[in-house]
Amino acid sequence: MSASPTPALPDFPTRQAKALLVHARLCAEYGAPFRFFSDKDALSELISALLSHRTKNADSHRAYQQLRARFPTWDEVRDAPTAEVEAAISDCTWPEQKAPRLQAVLREIGQRCGGPCNLDFLADKPVKEARAWLESISGVGPKTSAATLLFSTLRIPAMPVDSHHHRVAQRLALISVKTGPDAAHAQLEALLPSDWDAQQVYDHHEAFMFHGQKCCYFHSPACGRCVVLDQCPFGQARLGRGGE
Protein backbone atom coordinates (compact mmCIF):
# COMPACT_ATOMS: atom_id res chain seq x y z
CA MET A 1 0.00 0.00 0.00
CA SER A 2 1.32 3.47 -0.87
CA ALA A 3 2.60 5.55 2.01
CA SER A 4 0.11 8.10 3.35
CA PRO A 5 -0.85 9.69 6.66
CA THR A 6 -2.71 7.25 8.90
CA PRO A 7 -6.31 8.50 9.19
CA ALA A 8 -8.07 8.58 12.54
CA LEU A 9 -10.72 5.88 12.70
CA PRO A 10 -14.23 7.40 12.89
CA ASP A 11 -16.62 6.32 15.62
CA PHE A 12 -18.72 3.19 15.09
CA PRO A 13 -22.01 4.88 14.01
CA THR A 14 -20.10 6.98 11.48
CA ARG A 15 -18.41 3.90 10.07
CA GLN A 16 -21.74 2.07 9.89
CA ALA A 17 -23.28 4.90 7.89
CA LYS A 18 -20.22 5.07 5.64
CA ALA A 19 -20.28 1.31 5.02
CA LEU A 20 -23.88 1.50 3.80
CA LEU A 21 -23.23 4.55 1.64
CA VAL A 22 -20.17 2.95 0.06
CA HIS A 23 -22.12 -0.29 -0.40
CA ALA A 24 -24.84 1.52 -2.34
CA ARG A 25 -22.41 3.36 -4.60
CA LEU A 26 -20.22 0.36 -5.34
CA CYS A 27 -23.22 -1.90 -5.99
CA ALA A 28 -24.51 0.68 -8.48
CA GLU A 29 -21.06 1.06 -10.07
CA TYR A 30 -20.48 -2.66 -10.61
CA GLY A 31 -24.00 -3.82 -11.34
CA ALA A 32 -25.43 -5.56 -8.27
CA PRO A 33 -27.18 -7.80 -7.55
CA PHE A 34 -24.45 -10.25 -8.50
CA ARG A 35 -25.12 -13.82 -9.50
CA PHE A 36 -23.64 -16.39 -7.13
CA PHE A 37 -20.66 -17.94 -8.88
CA SER A 38 -20.88 -21.34 -7.16
CA ASP A 39 -23.48 -24.06 -6.79
CA LYS A 40 -21.37 -26.45 -4.72
CA ASP A 41 -22.62 -28.10 -1.56
CA ALA A 42 -20.98 -26.89 1.65
CA LEU A 43 -18.37 -29.63 1.96
CA SER A 44 -17.34 -29.25 -1.67
CA GLU A 45 -17.07 -25.48 -1.19
CA LEU A 46 -14.89 -26.03 1.88
CA ILE A 47 -12.51 -28.28 -0.07
CA SER A 48 -12.45 -25.81 -2.94
CA ALA A 49 -11.61 -22.98 -0.54
CA LEU A 50 -8.78 -24.96 1.05
CA LEU A 51 -7.33 -25.68 -2.38
CA SER A 52 -7.49 -22.01 -3.31
CA HIS A 53 -5.14 -20.79 -0.58
CA ARG A 54 -2.27 -18.89 -2.19
CA THR A 55 -3.30 -20.25 -5.59
CA LYS A 56 -4.60 -18.55 -8.74
CA ASN A 57 -8.27 -19.18 -9.37
CA ALA A 58 -7.68 -21.02 -12.64
CA ASP A 59 -5.15 -23.37 -11.04
CA SER A 60 -7.25 -24.14 -7.96
CA HIS A 61 -10.31 -24.73 -10.15
CA ARG A 62 -8.34 -27.17 -12.29
CA ALA A 63 -7.03 -28.96 -9.19
CA TYR A 64 -10.55 -29.24 -7.80
CA GLN A 65 -11.91 -30.64 -11.07
CA GLN A 66 -9.09 -33.18 -11.28
CA LEU A 67 -9.68 -34.25 -7.69
CA ARG A 68 -13.39 -34.80 -8.35
CA ALA A 69 -12.66 -36.72 -11.54
CA ARG A 70 -10.21 -39.02 -9.74
CA PHE A 71 -12.34 -39.49 -6.59
CA PRO A 72 -16.14 -39.25 -7.06
CA THR A 73 -16.86 -38.90 -3.32
CA TRP A 74 -15.19 -37.07 -0.47
CA ASP A 75 -15.06 -40.29 1.52
CA GLU A 76 -12.86 -41.72 -1.24
CA VAL A 77 -10.57 -38.70 -1.00
CA ARG A 78 -10.35 -39.17 2.76
CA ASP A 79 -9.42 -42.86 2.48
CA ALA A 80 -7.14 -42.72 -0.58
CA PRO A 81 -3.35 -42.97 -0.44
CA THR A 82 -2.12 -39.45 0.20
CA ALA A 83 0.24 -39.61 -2.78
CA GLU A 84 -2.74 -40.13 -5.09
CA VAL A 85 -4.56 -37.13 -3.68
CA GLU A 86 -1.39 -35.06 -4.02
CA ALA A 87 -1.07 -36.08 -7.66
CA ALA A 88 -4.69 -35.17 -8.35
CA ILE A 89 -4.26 -31.62 -6.97
CA SER A 90 -0.79 -31.02 -8.39
CA ASP A 91 -1.90 -27.85 -10.20
CA CYS A 92 -2.43 -25.94 -6.95
CA THR A 93 0.36 -24.54 -4.81
CA TRP A 94 1.88 -26.80 -2.17
CA PRO A 95 -0.02 -30.00 -3.05
CA GLU A 96 2.30 -31.92 -0.73
CA GLN A 97 0.90 -29.89 2.18
CA LYS A 98 -2.69 -29.60 1.03
CA ALA A 99 -3.26 -33.29 0.30
CA PRO A 100 -2.73 -34.51 3.89
CA ARG A 101 -4.53 -31.43 5.23
CA LEU A 102 -7.61 -32.16 3.10
CA GLN A 103 -7.66 -35.74 4.31
CA ALA A 104 -7.27 -34.66 7.94
CA VAL A 105 -10.17 -32.21 7.58
CA LEU A 106 -12.36 -34.88 6.02
CA ARG A 107 -11.48 -37.36 8.77
CA GLU A 108 -12.28 -34.83 11.47
CA ILE A 109 -15.64 -33.96 9.92
CA GLY A 110 -16.49 -37.63 9.55
CA GLN A 111 -15.59 -38.34 13.16
CA ARG A 112 -17.62 -35.40 14.46
CA CYS A 113 -20.66 -36.20 12.36
CA GLY A 114 -20.49 -39.95 12.87
CA GLY A 115 -21.04 -40.89 9.26
CA PRO A 116 -20.31 -39.92 5.65
CA CYS A 117 -18.74 -36.49 5.19
CA ASN A 118 -21.47 -33.86 4.94
CA LEU A 119 -21.98 -30.29 6.16
CA ASP A 120 -25.63 -29.76 5.31
CA PHE A 121 -26.52 -29.70 9.02
CA LEU A 122 -24.90 -26.25 9.29
CA ALA A 123 -28.00 -24.81 7.65
CA ASP A 124 -29.81 -25.28 10.96
CA LYS A 125 -27.27 -23.29 12.99
CA PRO A 126 -27.10 -19.51 13.54
CA VAL A 127 -24.35 -17.87 11.47
CA LYS A 128 -21.96 -17.40 14.40
CA GLU A 129 -22.37 -21.01 15.54
CA ALA A 130 -21.87 -22.36 12.03
CA ARG A 131 -18.71 -20.31 11.63
CA ALA A 132 -17.40 -21.35 15.02
CA TRP A 133 -18.00 -25.01 14.18
CA LEU A 134 -16.01 -24.73 10.98
CA GLU A 135 -13.22 -22.65 12.49
CA SER A 136 -12.70 -25.22 15.22
CA ILE A 137 -11.29 -27.49 12.48
CA SER A 138 -7.52 -27.18 12.17
CA GLY A 139 -6.61 -25.12 9.12
CA VAL A 140 -10.00 -23.43 8.71
CA GLY A 141 -9.94 -19.68 9.36
CA PRO A 142 -12.52 -16.89 9.11
CA LYS A 143 -12.23 -16.40 5.34
CA THR A 144 -12.63 -20.12 4.63
CA SER A 145 -15.55 -20.55 7.01
CA ALA A 146 -17.38 -17.55 5.57
CA ALA A 147 -16.75 -18.64 1.99
CA THR A 148 -18.03 -22.13 2.79
CA LEU A 149 -21.26 -20.81 4.23
CA LEU A 150 -21.97 -17.97 1.80
CA PHE A 151 -20.75 -19.32 -1.53
CA SER A 152 -22.14 -22.84 -1.12
CA THR A 153 -25.76 -23.80 -1.70
CA LEU A 154 -26.36 -23.17 2.01
CA ARG A 155 -26.35 -19.44 1.19
CA ILE A 156 -25.77 -18.46 4.82
CA PRO A 157 -25.01 -14.71 5.22
CA ALA A 158 -21.42 -14.91 6.49
CA MET A 159 -19.11 -12.35 4.90
CA PRO A 160 -15.68 -13.37 3.58
CA VAL A 161 -12.99 -10.69 3.38
CA ASP A 162 -10.42 -11.22 0.66
CA SER A 163 -7.31 -9.11 0.07
CA HIS A 164 -9.13 -6.61 -2.18
CA HIS A 165 -12.01 -6.15 0.25
CA HIS A 166 -9.56 -5.74 3.13
CA ARG A 167 -7.50 -3.12 1.29
CA VAL A 168 -10.54 -1.05 0.26
CA ALA A 169 -11.96 -1.16 3.79
CA GLN A 170 -8.67 0.02 5.30
CA ARG A 171 -8.32 2.91 2.86
CA LEU A 172 -11.88 4.00 3.57
CA ALA A 173 -11.11 3.92 7.32
CA LEU A 174 -13.85 1.37 7.95
CA ILE A 175 -11.17 -0.56 9.85
CA SER A 176 -7.76 0.42 11.13
CA VAL A 177 -4.70 0.03 8.94
CA LYS A 178 -3.41 -2.22 11.72
CA THR A 179 -6.37 -4.62 11.48
CA GLY A 180 -5.30 -7.91 9.92
CA PRO A 181 -7.44 -9.94 7.50
CA ASP A 182 -8.71 -12.40 10.13
CA ALA A 183 -9.77 -9.72 12.62
CA ALA A 184 -11.33 -7.71 9.78
CA HIS A 185 -14.07 -10.28 9.29
CA ALA A 186 -15.83 -9.63 12.59
CA GLN A 187 -15.26 -5.87 12.47
CA LEU A 188 -16.58 -5.39 8.94
CA GLU A 189 -19.49 -7.77 9.43
CA ALA A 190 -20.52 -5.77 12.51
CA LEU A 191 -20.97 -2.69 10.31
CA LEU A 192 -23.68 -4.41 8.24
CA PRO A 193 -27.38 -4.67 9.15
CA SER A 194 -27.99 -7.86 11.12
CA ASP A 195 -31.04 -8.70 9.01
CA TRP A 196 -29.25 -8.74 5.66
CA ASP A 197 -29.77 -11.93 3.70
CA ALA A 198 -27.15 -13.90 1.81
CA GLN A 199 -27.66 -11.96 -1.43
CA GLN A 200 -27.07 -8.62 0.28
CA VAL A 201 -23.95 -9.86 2.06
CA TYR A 202 -22.68 -11.42 -1.17
CA ASP A 203 -23.28 -8.16 -3.05
CA HIS A 204 -21.34 -6.26 -0.38
CA HIS A 205 -18.37 -8.59 -0.61
CA GLU A 206 -18.37 -8.71 -4.40
CA ALA A 207 -18.72 -4.93 -4.79
CA PHE A 208 -15.74 -4.28 -2.51
CA MET A 209 -13.75 -7.00 -4.27
CA PHE A 210 -14.53 -5.60 -7.72
CA HIS A 211 -13.54 -2.13 -6.58
CA GLY A 212 -10.19 -3.46 -5.40
CA GLN A 213 -9.68 -5.25 -8.70
CA LYS A 214 -10.85 -2.48 -11.03
CA CYS A 215 -9.97 0.79 -9.30
CA CYS A 216 -8.47 0.62 -5.80
CA TYR A 217 -5.34 -1.24 -6.91
CA PHE A 218 -2.61 -2.25 -4.49
CA HIS A 219 -0.11 -0.20 -6.53
CA SER A 220 -1.14 3.08 -8.15
CA PRO A 221 -4.87 3.09 -7.31
CA ALA A 222 -7.04 5.08 -9.72
CA CYS A 223 -8.25 7.51 -7.06
CA GLY A 224 -9.19 10.17 -9.62
CA ARG A 225 -12.07 8.07 -10.98
CA CYS A 226 -13.14 6.47 -7.68
CA VAL A 227 -16.87 6.75 -6.98
CA VAL A 228 -16.25 6.84 -3.23
CA LEU A 229 -13.31 9.26 -3.21
CA ASP A 230 -15.25 11.73 -1.04
CA GLN A 231 -15.49 8.96 1.61
CA CYS A 232 -11.83 7.91 1.40
CA PRO A 233 -9.19 9.58 3.60
CA PHE A 234 -6.46 7.59 1.84
CA GLY A 235 -7.47 8.75 -1.65
CA GLN A 236 -7.98 12.36 -0.61
CA ALA A 237 -4.58 12.50 1.08
CA ARG A 238 -2.97 10.84 -1.92
CA LEU A 239 -4.44 13.43 -4.28
CA GLY A 240 -3.79 16.31 -1.92
CA ARG A 241 -7.47 16.88 -1.25
CA GLY A 242 -7.43 16.47 2.50
CA GLY A 243 -9.67 19.48 2.96
CA GLU A 244 -12.52 18.09 0.88
URCORHU-V842599 format. One record per helix or strand. SS is the DSSP state (@ for helix, = for strand). FROM is the first residue (numbers start at 1). TO is the last residue. If there is no record, write none. Layout:
ss:SS from:FROM to:TO
ss:SS from:FROM to:TO
This chain:
ss:@ from:12 to:30
ss:@ from:42 to:52
ss:@ from:57 to:70
ss:@ from:74 to:79
ss:@ from:82 to:88
ss:@ from:95 to:113
ss:@ from:120 to:124
ss:@ from:127 to:135
ss:@ from:142 to:151
ss:@ from:163 to:171
ss:@ from:181 to:190
ss:@ from:198 to:214
ss:@ from:223 to:225
ss:@ from:229 to:231
ss:@ from:233 to:238
